[in-house]
Amino acid sequence: MDTEELLEIQSRVEEINIEIRTLWSTLEAVHDAMRAEFANPETYQDAIYGMSRQAYRLKEEVELFLEWVNEDR
């Protein structure tokens, strides 16, 4: 793996880290909102589904990076 590839991976991993922090923060906000006195959980179904799809996409991308890194060993 050359320097350019490593920089590309590092950049994307930093972006993934930002996405994960945003995802975590959004989940915290949804959790708090669902605990409110007059909360309707059905209101949050689409948000939760979207966040689960984003988490799955990030998981798959990280797995691809790990495979790529492990190929060079």
N, C-alpha and C positions, 0 to 999 in steps of 0.2 A: 504494500500500500504506500503510495507516494504522499508527499506533503500536501499536495492539492486535495487529494481524496480525504486526508485526515482533517484538513480545514473545513471541507464540505460537511463531513460527519459532525465535527464539533459545532458548526453553525446550526445544523438541523437539530442536534441534541439540545442546544440552548433554546431553540424555538419550541421544541417539544416540552421542555421544562416550563416555559412561559404558559403554554397551552394547559399543562397539568395544573399549574397554580390557578389559572383562570377557572378551570373545571372544578377544582376543589372549592374555590371561593363561591362559585355559583351553586354548588351542591349545599354548602353551608347556608347560603341565603334561602334556598328552597326548603331546607330542613327547618330553619327558623320560621319561615312563612307558614309552613304546614302545621306548626305547633301553635299558631295564633288561635285566639278564642273562636273566631268564626271562619276558620280555614275550611276550604273545600278541596280535599285531596285530588279530585278529578281535574281541577284547574291546573295542576302541575304535571299531569301525565305526559303531555307532549314534551315538556322541558326535560323531564327525567329520561324519557326515551331518547331524545336528542343527545343528552349527555352520555348515556350508555353507549350510543353508537360512536360518539367521539372518543370515548375511552377505549373502545374496541379497536378503532382505527389506529390510535396511538400505540396500543399494545402490539398490533401487527407490524407497524413501522419499526418499533424498537426491536422486535424479533428479527426483522430483516437486517437491521444494522448489526445485531449480534451474530447472525449467520455470516454476514460479510466480513466482520472482524475475525471471526473464528476460522474462515477460509484461509486467511493469511498466516495462520500459525503453523 
